[in-house]
Amino acid sequence: MRKIFTALLMICLCEFGFAKILGENNISENIVSEMILEGEFNKAAQKISENPNLSSEVLLNLIFTYPYKNSEAKQNINRFIGEHKFDLNHLFSDNGEDITIFYLLILMPINIDEKIELMETIIKNGYDLSKPVVKSDEYTLSPLAVVIQNEEHDSEHFRRIFDFLVDKKASPDMALNFLLNKKIGANIDEFNKTQIDEIDKRLKSAEFAKNRQKYQPWVDEIFDNYELSDFDGSEVFFTAYEYILMNDFEGLQKLIDKGFKEIPGIVAHTINESPKNRDEILKLLQ
């Protein structure tokens, strides 16, 4: 992922066609892109119909040159994306991962207003925010998970994207898990119920207090806009488990208020898996 981010930075700084990163495929995608920028839609559509493989590369060219175009060219890009019906959910392969155009957009180092404008165009024309933006044999990442994972690069920038995606009800898969890890300053999944002393030490640290102040509003926004049914069942369990490890009464109560106790079998499973010296917080589940 870092390799992709660096490549995108070079593209945006140099106004370089993304097709070059794909490997000097065929200059036709640049020619077709210019046709679109100049409003020659029929010619561009004809070229793509003659060579459907151009479609994804033309789309990438349009997206990654968008910030550098005048308003008329941007209007032409928006119009052509709408009229041509690109496969906006197409997966591009990168070092063992399959990624979507939206993943690349999230990481693009461009003005946030233009980025959100592009995202609006892509969503309006068929991009599916319920699907992962990254897939591999070992994991998938939702749009919100990628935003949270990368927010330290520019927290204000990524918070704007986060707010935008939450408003659009993008898939929240793994969002809570990533946010709780950010709060405690470690991957809490690596701890277990026998390491309570280490967890308690972290909870008393200045770093945790700082992280909690920063990330709690992100967590609150998730709870304000999603239901537990929007999450995978295992993530709901691990969220409760993490709240218990962190001795976070407020967090666990929010889960309960959202209907945690009504999920069949989850209360007994959570209590059984939790450390015994968390008796006080576990009383919330009784």
C-alpha positions in Angstrom: 0.0 0.0 0.0 2.9 2.4 0.8 4.3 1.7 -2.7 1.0 2.7 -4.3 0.8 5.8 -2.2 4.3 6.9 -3.3 3.4 6.2 -6.9 0.3 8.3 -6.7 2.2 11.2 -5.2 4.6 11.1 -8.2 1.7 11.0 -10.6 0.0 14.0 -9.1 3.1 16.1 -8.8 4.2 15.4 -12.3 0.7 15.3 -14.0 1.8 11.9 -15.2 -0.7 9.4 -16.8 -1.5 6.5 -14.5 -1.2 4.2 -17.6 2.6 4.7 -17.3 2.5 3.1 -13.9 0.6 0.2 -15.5 3.6 -0.4 -17.8 3.6 1.7 -21.0 0.6 -0.2 -22.3 -0.7 1.6 -25.3 -0.7 5.3 -26.0 -4.3 5.0 -27.2 -5.6 5.7 -23.6 -3.9 9.1 -23.7 -5.4 9.9 -27.1 -8.8 8.8 -25.9 -8.5 10.8 -22.7 -7.6 14.0 -24.8 -10.7 13.4 -26.9 -12.9 13.4 -23.8 -11.2 16.5 -22.3 -12.0 18.3 -25.6 -15.6 17.1 -25.6 -15.2 14.7 -28.5 -17.4 12.1 -26.8 -18.5 10.1 -29.9 -14.9 9.6 -31.1 -13.8 8.5 -27.6 -16.7 6.1 -27.2 -15.9 4.6 -30.6 -12.3 4.0 -29.7 -13.3 2.3 -26.4 -15.9 0.2 -28.2 -13.1 -1.0 -30.6 -10.8 -1.9 -27.6 -12.8 -2.5 -24.4 -9.5 -3.1 -22.5 -8.9 0.7 -22.8 -11.8 1.5 -20.6 -10.2 1.1 -17.2 -7.0 2.8 -18.3 -8.9 5.8 -19.7 -10.8 6.1 -16.5 -7.6 6.1 -14.5 -6.1 8.8 -16.8 -9.2 10.9 -16.4 -9.2 10.6 -12.6 -5.6 11.3 -12.0 -5.3 14.3 -14.4 -8.6 15.8 -13.1 -7.1 18.1 -10.5 -5.0 19.9 -13.1 -7.8 20.6 -15.6 -9.9 23.7 -16.2 -13.6 23.8 -15.3 -14.7 22.9 -18.9 -12.4 19.9 -19.0 -13.7 18.8 -15.6 -17.3 19.0 -16.8 -16.4 16.9 -19.8 -14.8 14.3 -17.5 -17.9 14.2 -15.3 -20.2 14.0 -18.2 -18.3 11.2 -20.0 -18.0 9.1 -16.8 -21.8 9.4 -16.5 -22.6 8.7 -20.1 -20.0 6.0 -20.9 -21.0 3.8 -17.9 -17.4 2.7 -17.0 -17.1 -0.3 -14.7 -16.3 1.8 -11.7 -16.0 -1.3 -9.5 -13.2 -2.8 -11.6 -10.4 -4.3 -9.5 -6.8 -3.5 -10.3 -4.0 -5.9 -9.2 -1.1 -4.5 -7.1 1.4 -6.7 -5.3 -1.0 -9.5 -4.3 -3.9 -7.1 -3.6 -6.9 -6.2 -5.7 -7.8 -2.6 -5.3 -10.5 -0.3 -6.7 -10.5 3.2 -8.1 -12.0 4.4 -4.8 -9.0 3.1 -2.9 -6.7 5.1 -5.1 -8.9 8.2 -4.7 -8.8 7.9 -0.9 -5.0 8.0 -1.0 -4.6 10.6 -3.8 -2.7 13.6 -2.3 -4.9 16.3 -3.8 -7.2 19.1 -2.6 -9.9 17.6 -0.4 -12.8 19.5 -2.1 -11.8 18.2 -5.5 -11.3 14.7 -4.1 -14.9 14.7 -2.6 -16.2 16.1 -5.9 -14.6 13.2 -7.8 -15.9 10.7 -5.2 -19.4 12.1 -5.7 -19.2 11.7 -9.4 -18.0 8.1 -9.1 -20.7 7.1 -6.5 -23.4 8.8 -8.5 -22.4 6.8 -11.6 -22.4 3.4 -9.9 -19.6 2.9 -7.5 -20.7 0.5 -4.8 -19.6 1.7 -1.3 -20.8 -1.6 0.3 -17.9 -3.5 -1.2 -14.3 -3.7 0.0 -11.8 -1.3 -1.7 -8.9 -3.7 -1.0 -9.1 -7.5 -1.3 -6.4 -10.1 -0.8 -6.3 -13.8 0.1 -5.8 -12.8 3.8 -8.0 -9.7 4.3 -10.4 -7.2 2.9 -10.6 -3.5 3.7 -13.7 -1.3 3.6 -13.4 2.4 2.5 -13.7 3.6 6.1 -11.1 1.1 7.3 -8.6 2.5 4.7 -9.4 6.1 5.8 -8.8 5.3 9.5 -5.7 3.3 8.6 -4.1 6.3 6.8 -5.4 9.2 8.8 -2.1 10.0 10.5 -0.8 11.3 7.2 -3.2 14.3 7.4 -5.9 13.9 10.1 -8.0 16.8 9.0 -8.0 15.7 5.4 -8.9 12.1 6.1 -11.5 13.2 8.7 -13.3 15.0 5.9 -13.4 11.8 3.9 -14.5 9.9 6.9 -17.5 12.2 7.5 -18.3 12.1 3.8 -18.3 8.2 3.7 -20.3 7.9 6.9 -22.9 10.2 5.5 -23.0 8.0 2.4 -23.4 4.9 4.6 -20.2 3.3 3.2 -19.4 -0.2 4.6 -18.0 0.2 8.1 -16.3 -3.2 8.1 -13.4 -3.2 10.5 -13.8 0.6 11.3 -14.5 0.1 15.0 -11.7 -2.4 15.3 -9.2 0.0 13.7 -10.4 3.0 15.8 -10.1 1.1 19.1 -6.6 0.1 18.2 -5.8 3.8 17.5 -7.3 4.7 20.9 -5.1 2.3 22.8 -2.1 2.9 20.6 -1.5 -0.8 19.8 -3.2 -3.7 18.1 -5.4 -4.8 21.0 -6.0 -8.1 19.3 -2.4 -9.0 20.2 -3.2 -8.8 23.9 -5.1 -11.5 25.7 -7.0 -11.7 28.9 -3.9 -12.8 30.8 -2.1 -9.5 30.0 -4.4 -7.2 31.9 -1.5 -5.5 33.8 0.0 -4.3 30.5 -3.4 -3.1 29.2 -4.1 -1.3 32.5 -0.6 0.4 32.3 -1.5 1.7 28.8 -4.9 2.9 30.0 -3.2 5.1 32.6 -0.7 6.6 30.1 -0.7 10.2 28.7 -0.6 8.7 25.2 -3.9 6.9 25.8 -5.6 10.1 27.2 -4.4 11.9 24.1 -5.6 9.2 21.7 -8.9 8.9 23.4 -9.6 12.6 23.0 -8.7 12.4 19.3 -10.5 9.2 18.3 -13.5 9.1 20.5 -15.5 11.5 18.2 -14.7 9.2 15.3 -16.1 6.3 17.3 -19.2 8.3 18.4 -19.9 9.1 14.7 -19.9 5.4 13.8 -22.3 4.7 16.6 -24.6 7.6 15.7 -24.9 6.5 12.1 -24.7 2.7 12.0 -26.6 -0.2 13.5 -24.9 -3.4 14.8 -26.5 -5.3 11.9 -24.2 -3.2 9.6 -21.2 -5.0 11.1 -20.0 -8.6 10.8 -20.9 -10.6 13.9 -17.3 -11.3 14.8 -16.5 -7.6 14.7 -19.3 -6.9 17.1 -18.0 -9.5 19.5 -14.4 -8.3 19.3 -15.6 -4.7 19.8 -17.3 -5.7 23.1 -14.3 -7.8 24.1 -11.9 -4.9 23.4 -14.2 -2.5 25.5 -14.0 -5.0 28.4 -10.2 -5.3 28.1 -10.0 -1.5 28.1 -12.5 -1.3 31.0 -14.5 1.1 28.9 -17.9 1.3 30.5 -19.2 4.0 28.2 -18.2 2.1 25.1 -19.8 -1.2 26.2 -23.0 0.7 27.2 -23.2 2.1 23.7 -23.1 -1.4 22.3 -25.8 -2.5 24.7 -27.9 0.5 23.8 -27.6 -0.5 20.1 -29.0 -4.0 20.9 -25.9 -6.0 21.8 -27.8 -8.2 24.3 -30.4 -9.1 21.8 -27.9 -10.9 19.6 -28.3 -14.7 20.2 -25.5 -16.2 22.3 -23.2 -13.3 22.2 -23.5 -12.2 25.8 -22.6 -15.7 27.2 -19.7 -16.0 24.7 -18.4 -12.5 25.6 -18.5 -13.2 29.4 -16.9 -16.6 28.9 -14.0 -15.1 26.9 -13.4 -12.1 29.1 -10.9 -11.8 31.9 -12.3 -12.5 35.4 -10.9 -9.3 37.0 -13.2 -7.2 34.9 -16.1 -8.1 37.1 -17.5 -4.6 37.4 -17.8 -3.9 33.7 -19.2 -7.4 33.1 -22.1 -6.6 35.3 -23.4 -4.4 32.4 -24.0 -7.6 30.5 -26.0 -9.3 33.3 
